[in-house]
């Protein structure tokens, strides 16, 4: 199996979860470091189709905790981001840049994102 197909398989695996798709799409769109709060807001916007002000505290807490404990560590373990839990800062890596074309294709085909993410 080639390195490219391994990268493709890894990206497909990571994109099985909508929150991770939104995080990766937001990082690709912004092309800069983002905070956990920025990514929580993106998930609320794209997954729940509401503004941060409209979301209940329970929804925000659930999203934030899932990003903090599950999704961001998984993306970091795959080498697509660096994530510092203390500062809650997320940065895309050089490996992230390499998978952007695949990610863009996956996001464009995502029927669950009512508001398409522009990459």
N, C-alpha and C positions, 0 to 999 in steps of 0.2 A: 504494500500500500504506500502510495507516495505521500510526501509531506503535505501537498496541496489537498489531497483527499482527507488526510487526518485533520487538517485545519477546517475543512468543510464540514466534516462530521462533528467536530467540536462546536462549531458555530451553530449547527442544527440542534445539537443537544442543548446548548445554552438558550437557544431561542424557543424552546418548548414552553417556557413560562412567559406570559405576557408582561409581567413586571420587568423581567430582564430584557425583553425586546424593547420596552419603552426606555429603560436606562441606557441601553446601547444606542438606540436611535437618538436620544437626547444628547448623549456625548458626541455622537457623530455630527449632529446638527450644530452644536455649540462650538466644537473644536477647542475646548478649554477645560480646565479643572472646574468641577462643580461640587457643591456641598450636598450632604444628605438631605437637607431641607429643599434644595433645588430639585433633586430627583424625586422626592416625595410629592412635590407640587406637580411635576411632570406626570407621575402616575395618576394623580387625582384628575388632572386635565384629560389625559388620553384614555384612561381606563374607566373613569367614573363620569366623564363628560361634565365636569363642574369645576368651578374655581376653588381655590384654597379656602376662601371665606365661606363658601357654601357647604364644605365638607364638615361632617361632625367630628368631634374630638376622637371618638372611638375609631372612625375610619382612618383618620390621620395617624393615630397611634398604631393601628394594625399594619398599615403600609410601611410606616417608618421602621417598626420592629422587624418586619419581614425583609426589608432592604438591609438593615443593619446586621441581622443575624444569619440570613440565608443567602440572599441574592448577590449582594456586594462581595461577601467572602468567596462565593462560588466563582464569580467573574475574576476576582483577584487570583484565585488558585489556578485558573486557566491562563493567567498572564495577560488578560486583555485590559485590566485596569490595575492601578495601585490604589489601595484604600487604607487610610489611616483612621481607625476607629476613634482615636482620641480627638483628633481635629475634625473628624467626619468629612474629610476631603477626599474626593474621588478624581483620579487623573487617568486619562487614556494612555496606553503604552504604544510603543512602536508596533507591537504585534496587533494591537487594535486597528491601527492604520492599514495593516495588511489584509484584514478581514472585512473592511468596509464595503467593498463591492458585493460580497456575498450577503452581508447584513442588509445592504440597501435593497437587494432583490427580495429577501425574506420580508422586510417591512412593507415593501410595495405590494406584496401579495397577501398581507395580513387582513382578512375580512373583519377581524374583531376591533381594529382601530378605526372607529368612526371618523375621526379627524385624521386624515393621512399625515404622516410625519414627512416633512420635506428634508431630504438629505442633499 
